[in-house]
Amino acid sequence: MAIGDRIRRHRQEMGLTQQQIGDMVNPPIQKSGVAKWENGRVTIPPKYLVQLEQIFSCDDLVDRSYIPDGREHHGDTRDILIEQIRMLDDYDRGRISAYVETYLRSSKYSKRT
């Protein structure tokens, strides 16, 4: 089940409207923002996912498989990195991309390949 579908399910189970959810998060967002989350039209910032888990008293919105706590990691590392990058805004994705390009051109990387 997609993350937006899980948000919608939790919201409906609690009998809340999209506007009520938008008012409960910090900073607040409009009803249309919650609708975009539920419809999968935008990537939900991690800070909101954590807040939504608290509102819904659930633990199925944040992917914790990449958290470096000594536990076994689930999922393919590449897929985890891709998902983490998708959670960033355009500005930060651009910064990460520039860093990776610089790293790939560096002599440090060249020595490894």
Rosetta constraint file for C-alpha pairs under 8 A:
AtomPair CA 1 CA 5 HARMONIC 6.30 0.50
AtomPair CA 1 CA 6 HARMONIC 6.68 0.50
AtomPair CA 2 CA 6 HARMONIC 6.42 0.50
AtomPair CA 3 CA 7 HARMONIC 6.27 0.50
AtomPair CA 3 CA 38 HARMONIC 7.51 0.50
AtomPair CA 3 CA 40 HARMONIC 7.80 0.50
AtomPair CA 3 CA 61 HARMONIC 6.38 0.50
AtomPair CA 4 CA 8 HARMONIC 6.20 0.50
AtomPair CA 4 CA 37 HARMONIC 5.47 0.50
AtomPair CA 4 CA 38 HARMONIC 3.75 0.50
AtomPair CA 4 CA 39 HARMONIC 5.90 0.50
AtomPair CA 4 CA 40 HARMONIC 5.68 0.50
AtomPair CA 5 CA 9 HARMONIC 6.08 0.50
AtomPair CA 5 CA 38 HARMONIC 5.86 0.50
AtomPair CA 5 CA 39 HARMONIC 7.52 0.50
AtomPair CA 6 CA 10 HARMONIC 6.14 0.50
AtomPair CA 6 CA 60 HARMONIC 7.92 0.50
AtomPair CA 6 CA 61 HARMONIC 7.51 0.50
AtomPair CA 7 CA 11 HARMONIC 6.03 0.50
AtomPair CA 7 CA 37 HARMONIC 7.99 0.50
AtomPair CA 7 CA 38 HARMONIC 6.31 0.50
AtomPair CA 7 CA 52 HARMONIC 7.92 0.50
AtomPair CA 7 CA 61 HARMONIC 7.82 0.50
AtomPair CA 8 CA 12 HARMONIC 6.03 0.50
AtomPair CA 8 CA 38 HARMONIC 5.85 0.50
AtomPair CA 9 CA 13 HARMONIC 6.04 0.50
AtomPair CA 10 CA 14 HARMONIC 6.33 0.50
AtomPair CA 10 CA 56 HARMONIC 6.28 0.50
AtomPair CA 11 CA 15 HARMONIC 6.29 0.50
AtomPair CA 11 CA 16 HARMONIC 5.40 0.50
AtomPair CA 11 CA 17 HARMONIC 7.10 0.50
AtomPair CA 11 CA 18 HARMONIC 7.74 0.50
AtomPair CA 11 CA 21 HARMONIC 7.68 0.50
AtomPair CA 11 CA 56 HARMONIC 7.37 0.50
AtomPair CA 12 CA 16 HARMONIC 5.94 0.50
AtomPair CA 12 CA 17 HARMONIC 7.53 0.50
AtomPair CA 14 CA 56 HARMONIC 7.68 0.50
AtomPair CA 16 CA 20 HARMONIC 6.07 0.50
AtomPair CA 16 CA 21 HARMONIC 6.84 0.50
AtomPair CA 17 CA 21 HARMONIC 6.45 0.50
AtomPair CA 18 CA 22 HARMONIC 6.16 0.50
AtomPair CA 18 CA 31 HARMONIC 5.14 0.50
AtomPair CA 18 CA 32 HARMONIC 7.87 0.50
AtomPair CA 18 CA 34 HARMONIC 5.75 0.50
AtomPair CA 18 CA 35 HARMONIC 6.78 0.50
AtomPair CA 19 CA 23 HARMONIC 6.17 0.50
AtomPair CA 19 CA 30 HARMONIC 6.44 0.50
AtomPair CA 19 CA 31 HARMONIC 4.40 0.50
AtomPair CA 19 CA 34 HARMONIC 7.60 0.50
AtomPair CA 20 CA 24 HARMONIC 6.24 0.50
AtomPair CA 20 CA 31 HARMONIC 7.94 0.50
AtomPair CA 21 CA 25 HARMONIC 6.59 0.50
AtomPair CA 21 CA 31 HARMONIC 7.88 0.50
AtomPair CA 21 CA 34 HARMONIC 7.34 0.50
AtomPair CA 22 CA 28 HARMONIC 5.39 0.50
AtomPair CA 22 CA 29 HARMONIC 4.67 0.50
AtomPair CA 22 CA 30 HARMONIC 5.55 0.50
AtomPair CA 22 CA 31 HARMONIC 5.85 0.50
AtomPair CA 22 CA 33 HARMONIC 7.50 0.50
AtomPair CA 22 CA 34 HARMONIC 6.30 0.50
AtomPair CA 23 CA 28 HARMONIC 4.98 0.50
AtomPair CA 23 CA 29 HARMONIC 6.46 0.50
AtomPair CA 23 CA 30 HARMONIC 7.55 0.50
AtomPair CA 24 CA 28 HARMONIC 6.50 0.50
AtomPair CA 24 CA 55 HARMONIC 7.97 0.50
AtomPair CA 25 CA 29 HARMONIC 7.23 0.50
AtomPair CA 25 CA 48 HARMONIC 6.84 0.50
AtomPair CA 25 CA 51 HARMONIC 6.46 0.50
AtomPair CA 25 CA 52 HARMONIC 7.43 0.50
AtomPair CA 26 CA 48 HARMONIC 7.73 0.50
AtomPair CA 29 CA 33 HARMONIC 6.09 0.50
AtomPair CA 29 CA 34 HARMONIC 7.40 0.50
AtomPair CA 30 CA 34 HARMONIC 6.90 0.50
AtomPair CA 31 CA 35 HARMONIC 6.30 0.50
AtomPair CA 32 CA 36 HARMONIC 6.19 0.50
AtomPair CA 33 CA 37 HARMONIC 6.38 0.50
AtomPair CA 34 CA 38 HARMONIC 6.23 0.50
AtomPair CA 35 CA 39 HARMONIC 6.07 0.50
AtomPair CA 36 CA 40 HARMONIC 5.97 0.50
AtomPair CA 36 CA 41 HARMONIC 5.04 0.50
AtomPair CA 36 CA 42 HARMONIC 5.93 0.50
AtomPair CA 37 CA 41 HARMONIC 6.32 0.50
AtomPair CA 37 CA 42 HARMONIC 5.88 0.50
AtomPair CA 37 CA 43 HARMONIC 7.04 0.50
AtomPair CA 37 CA 44 HARMONIC 6.28 0.50
AtomPair CA 43 CA 86 HARMONIC 6.93 0.50
AtomPair CA 43 CA 87 HARMONIC 5.92 0.50
AtomPair CA 44 CA 48 HARMONIC 6.79 0.50
AtomPair CA 44 CA 49 HARMONIC 6.89 0.50
AtomPair CA 44 CA 87 HARMONIC 6.60 0.50
AtomPair CA 45 CA 49 HARMONIC 6.71 0.50
AtomPair CA 45 CA 87 HARMONIC 5.82 0.50
AtomPair CA 45 CA 88 HARMONIC 7.07 0.50
AtomPair CA 45 CA 89 HARMONIC 7.98 0.50
AtomPair CA 46 CA 50 HARMONIC 6.32 0.50
AtomPair CA 46 CA 62 HARMONIC 7.46 0.50
AtomPair CA 46 CA 87 HARMONIC 6.72 0.50
AtomPair CA 47 CA 51 HARMONIC 6.45 0.50
AtomPair CA 48 CA 52 HARMONIC 6.00 0.50
AtomPair CA 49 CA 53 HARMONIC 6.20 0.50
AtomPair CA 49 CA 61 HARMONIC 6.09 0.50
AtomPair CA 49 CA 62 HARMONIC 6.21 0.50
AtomPair CA 50 CA 54 HARMONIC 6.50 0.50
AtomPair CA 50 CA 61 HARMONIC 7.62 0.50
AtomPair CA 50 CA 62 HARMONIC 6.73 0.50
AtomPair CA 51 CA 55 HARMONIC 6.22 0.50
AtomPair CA 52 CA 56 HARMONIC 5.96 0.50
AtomPair CA 52 CA 61 HARMONIC 7.90 0.50
AtomPair CA 53 CA 57 HARMONIC 5.51 0.50
AtomPair CA 53 CA 58 HARMONIC 4.99 0.50
AtomPair CA 53 CA 59 HARMONIC 5.87 0.50
AtomPair CA 53 CA 60 HARMONIC 7.49 0.50
AtomPair CA 53 CA 61 HARMONIC 6.51 0.50
AtomPair CA 53 CA 62 HARMONIC 7.92 0.50
AtomPair CA 54 CA 58 HARMONIC 6.81 0.50
AtomPair CA 65 CA 73 HARMONIC 5.33 0.50
AtomPair CA 65 CA 74 HARMONIC 5.37 0.50
AtomPair CA 65 CA 75 HARMONIC 7.28 0.50
AtomPair CA 66 CA 73 HARMONIC 6.12 0.50
AtomPair CA 66 CA 74 HARMONIC 7.49 0.50
AtomPair CA 66 CA 80 HARMONIC 6.76 0.50
AtomPair CA 67 CA 73 HARMONIC 7.90 0.50
AtomPair CA 75 CA 79 HARMONIC 7.07 0.50
AtomPair CA 75 CA 80 HARMONIC 6.87 0.50
AtomPair CA 76 CA 80 HARMONIC 6.33 0.50
AtomPair CA 77 CA 81 HARMONIC 6.20 0.50
AtomPair CA 78 CA 82 HARMONIC 6.18 0.50
AtomPair CA 79 CA 83 HARMONIC 6.15 0.50
AtomPair CA 80 CA 84 HARMONIC 6.17 0.50
AtomPair CA 81 CA 85 HARMONIC 6.12 0.50
AtomPair CA 82 CA 86 HARMONIC 6.17 0.50
AtomPair CA 83 CA 87 HARMONIC 6.52 0.50
AtomPair CA 84 CA 88 HARMONIC 7.03 0.50
AtomPair CA 85 CA 93 HARMONIC 6.44 0.50
AtomPair CA 86 CA 93 HARMONIC 7.87 0.50
AtomPair CA 88 CA 92 HARMONIC 5.88 0.50
AtomPair CA 88 CA 93 HARMONIC 5.89 0.50
AtomPair CA 89 CA 93 HARMONIC 6.18 0.50
AtomPair CA 90 CA 94 HARMONIC 6.15 0.50
AtomPair CA 91 CA 95 HARMONIC 6.42 0.50
AtomPair CA 92 CA 96 HARMONIC 6.20 0.50
AtomPair CA 93 CA 97 HARMONIC 6.08 0.50
AtomPair CA 94 CA 98 HARMONIC 6.16 0.50
AtomPair CA 95 CA 99 HARMONIC 6.20 0.50
AtomPair CA 96 CA 100 HARMONIC 6.18 0.50
AtomPair CA 97 CA 101 HARMONIC 6.17 0.50
AtomPair CA 98 CA 102 HARMONIC 6.14 0.50
AtomPair CA 99 CA 103 HARMONIC 6.08 0.50
AtomPair CA 100 CA 104 HARMONIC 6.05 0.50
AtomPair CA 101 CA 105 HARMONIC 6.33 0.50
AtomPair CA 102 CA 106 HARMONIC 6.24 0.50
AtomPair CA 103 CA 108 HARMONIC 7.69 0.50
AtomPair CA 103 CA 109 HARMONIC 6.51 0.50
AtomPair CA 104 CA 109 HARMONIC 5.70 0.50
AtomPair CA 104 CA 110 HARMONIC 7.28 0.50
AtomPair CA 105 CA 109 HARMONIC 7.07 0.50
AtomPair CA 105 CA 110 HARMONIC 7.24 0.50
AtomPair CA 106 CA 110 HARMONIC 6.40 0.50
AtomPair CA 107 CA 111 HARMONIC 6.14 0.50
AtomPair CA 108 CA 112 HARMONIC 6.95 0.50
AtomPair CA 109 CA 113 HARMONIC 6.78 0.50
